[in-house]
Amino acid sequence: MQLVAFLIVFPLVVAGLLLIARSDWPRNVIVGISAVVIAVASVVLTVQYINEGWVGFDLASPALDYLGSAIGVAIGCVIIAFGVKYKNTAAIVLAIVQIIGDVAFEFGFAHQAHVEVGLYVDALTLIMALIIGIIGSGICVYALGYMIDFQKHLDEHGEAEGLTELQRRDRRPTFFALMFLFLSAMFVIVFSNNMSWMFCGWEITTVCSFLLIGYTRTEEAIRNAFRQIIMNMIGGIAVLVALYLAVINLGTLSLVEFIAAGVAYPALAAVAVGALALAGLTKSAQMPFHTWLLGAMVAPTPTSALLHSSTMVKAGVFLLIKLSPLFLVCTVPANMVILVGGITFMLCSFMAVSQSNAKRVLAYSTIANLGLIVACAGVGTPEAVWAAILLVVFHAAAKSLLFLCVGTAEHHIGSRDIEDMDLLFERMPRLARLMMLGIMCMFIAPFGMLIAKWATLVSFVQNGQLLLVLLLAFGSAATFMFWGKWLGKLSGIAGQPENVERTVHTSEWISQILMAAIAVVACVALPFMSHLLVEPYLIDTFGELGRDIALDNLWISSILAVFVIVVLFAGLGGSKAKRGSVYLSGVGVDSDERVYRNSLSGETVASSRNMYLESIFGESRVRPIGEAVCAVIIVVALVASGVIIPPVL
């Protein structure tokens, strides 16, 4: 109990300290020490409760209930203030609706359902705590060096780029405070058994994302920040509706009791499950809500990494995985989640093929992989949930590594475009290897992401989900294409350009090496992780059905992963390979510049470019189809839930 409370409260204290730390030295010390403390605490918590099953903590406090409601109202007022300032009517209206709904619920319904067990720990919570505590805090450390370069660029070039004095102002104390507040809110979400407390954490992550995305206060940043807040407030209102229905229909606000009662009486829970599923879809950026996560790319890279890997979107899939037993009995919400997740996976994988902006590729890849996790949660069987949890783990580790690498590369080569990453293996050899490791973890054997995808395929086949099998097949083919293109760019070696990674900040290297180590450990220790954390959760959730998963060959993938990693990093930092003369059916002229004399006696620079197939997979072609289809599916499913199964019986 003490460790759980510590992980919630400690980041709040750190956030307060960072607001008053105005210079680099105290900020570096506070962030560095705090990150280590949070990471260690999350590991100790995991060791303490591993194989314990579900453990609840008696914590019922009307004062905390009222505090959560007050926080919700305060968040609504903040959104209204920004909405008035930037003349965004939609945000104002949604905030007013949420404030009214929150106050009415607190004083009219919340205290009809007393929750004795306010906080809890289970194996899935422990996995999420590790992701938040280690990866999330590691991203905060990375931000120390990155934000120095970011602010330096604003100071030196901001005025020339047309930025106002307000937009160039150093707001790093607020930035780091929001990062740690984000971590605290995520711990609230994953540890809360009281659904009203979970809702409070849910809304805090929403407003933190809004402020972080709009950090630079440029017109583009403000526009994308409001897109995020509007879409996620729709999800927040959906959670509020589910809380009303949970009290009215089932008489509980305990998440554990809600799931148990819903499994026993699906007709009473179906509409609430549909509302929670809608909230999960918005938070995990599924179509048609995916554009808010794409817009988040305008924020500094640590924000992108935090939203995409360890927080925010993981809150959405965490909730959907928790609801997976209900999806087995509530078919209408389940079909909505399955179809939206499957379609999002395939179409966003297609659109990633057409992108050359590395952060945009990572964004579409994130949305696609979240779609696969969502579809697994919707299927709801132990096999599908096993795959979903492993996908969450490997995606968090690999994607955080890739975002941090792209941020560092952008600051040192002046571009985030994949086509500008020629010879990165020579220009930034260590960074290129780390980036290649992240890419390989995402899509090739023997790394864990592909193992989890194979388990996903098996679970779809076993449950007769033919449509999902087809969506997975086509989406995975596109995945192979866009990752393969990027990997090819990184691995090309020619010439001897200047090594520019000597100026990378130590904090960036520490974080990137940490993420790489996490990805490697997750791949190598896959059998242990499955046995100690994932399988106990399945047994705790599904009973004897959770024992029937065959996992005999996981050791083979671990051994092969070790071999590939050793080969990749062998000779790291060693002597340069000998360079041959550039010769492409002509005569080499300048090997350093990759110039050769062609067959027409002219000089040509040797170069390579990937195909992006924009006429086939471009956003303007694919996105409208996906948004329209998924919007129709969601509307039909929500209407069907209310019409076929009345909300109050």
Secondary structure, 3 states (H helix, E strand, C coil): CHHHHHHHHHHHHHHHHHHHCCCHHHHHHHHHHHHHHHHHHHHHHHHHHCCCCCEEEECCCHHHHHHHHHHHHHHHHHHHHHHHHCCCHHHHHHHHHHHHHHHHHHHHCHHHCCCCEEEEECHHHHHHHHHHHHHHHHHHHHHHHHHHHHHHHHHHHCCCCCCCHHHHCCCHHHHHHHHHHHHHHHHHHHHECEHHHHHHHHHHHHHHHHHHHCCCCCHHHHHHHHHHHHHHHHHHHHHHHHHHHHHHHHCCCEHHHHHHHHHHCHHHHHHHHHHHHHHHHHHCCCCCCCHHHHHHHHCCHHHHHHHHHHCCHHHHHHHHHHCHHHHCCCHHHHHHHHHHHHHHHHHHHHHHHCCCEHHHHHHHHHHHHHHHHHHHHHHCCHHHHHHHHHHHHHHHHHHHHHHHHHHHHHHHHCCCEHHHCCCHHHHCHHHHHHHHHHHHHHHCCCCHHHHHHHHHHHHHHHCCCHHHHHHHHHHHHHHHHHHHHHHHHHHCCCCCCCCCHHHCCHHHHHHHHHHHHHHHHHHHCHHHHHHHHHHHHHHHHHHHHHHCCCCCCHHHHHHHHHHHHHHHHCCCCCCCCCCCCCCCCCEEEECCCCEEECCCCCEEECCCCCCCCHHHHCHHHHHHHHHHHHHHHHHHHHHHHHHHCCCCC
